[in-house]
Structures are given as structure tokens and as C-alpha cells.
Amino acid sequence: MDIEKVFKTVLDSSFQVHTALGPGLLESAYEECLYYELLQSGLKVEKQKPLPLVYKEVKLETGYRVDLLVQNRIIVEIKAVETIADIHLAQILTYMKLSDSPLGLLVNFNVKHLKNGIKRVIL
């Protein structure tokens, strides 16, 4: 499937989850619901996927985990914070580089209107 079609499915599913639940829950609740929606859409989704760090040809198991990896190409980083900060953007960019993922979606579900909580990230 084309990466843009997959991205649109992820985006649409994020809006469905936010419409159903609204703001105010923990990140883990949104993650579980979005995971469910994406699976129902027929996409390959991995939840809390370990992400090793390779430093000078040494693979380090440092405990990094991607919230959702969709179709092995799109990283979805879920937040439930007052506002998206620069550190959140740095986090998803780092995860994208470490995993060789070309596209990311940073979603903050703790907003009244989800369009204000979404950031598309491209490497």
C-alpha cells in the first residue's frame, strides 16, 4: 500500500479515537484504541516496538520503544500533554532516524480539537 494512503488511514483512525474518547485520558488508553483501529483497517501494526541504538557498530539495548510502528514505515508517537514541546519533536525524529522510517506522526490527544494536536514529520 502507498505510504500516503497508509498515513491517511492512521490520521483518520486517530480522529476516530479522539472523537470517541475526547481529551483527558492517559497515553496508554489512546495507544490501545489507535492500535485496535489500525488493526481493524488491515494494517500491520507493532505496539511498543523495541528500538535498539547502534553506536560504533555495537547494538545497545537502551530501552527505547516506539509507540506504534505501522507497515514498518510510519512511526506514531502518542502524547497526552498540555502542549507538544520541542523535545517531543526531537524524540520522534530520533526514533525515525534509528528505525529508518521516512514518515512520522506525533499525535497529542489532550486537545479539544485533534487538528491542533497533530504534527506530521518527514525525514
C-alpha positions, 0 to 999 in steps of 0.5 A: 500500500502507498505510504500516503494512503497508509498515513491517511488511514492512521490520521483518520483512525486517530480522529476516530479515537479522539472523537470517541474518547475526547481529551483527558485520558492517559497515553496508554488508553489512546495507544490501545484504541489507535492500535485496535483501529489500525488493526481493524483497517488491515494494517500491520501494526507493532505496539511498543516496538523495541528500538535498539541504538547502534553506536560504533557498530555495537547494538545497545539495548537502551530501552527505547520503544516506539509507540506504534510502528505501522507497515514498518514505515510510519512511526506514531508517537502518542502524547497526552500533554498540555502542549507538544514541546520541542523535545517531543519533536526531537524524540520522534525524529530520533526514533525515525532516524534509528528505525529508518522510517521516512514518515512520522506522526506525533499525535497529542490527544489532550486537545479539544480539537485533534487538528491542533494536536497533530504534527506530521514529520518527514525525514 
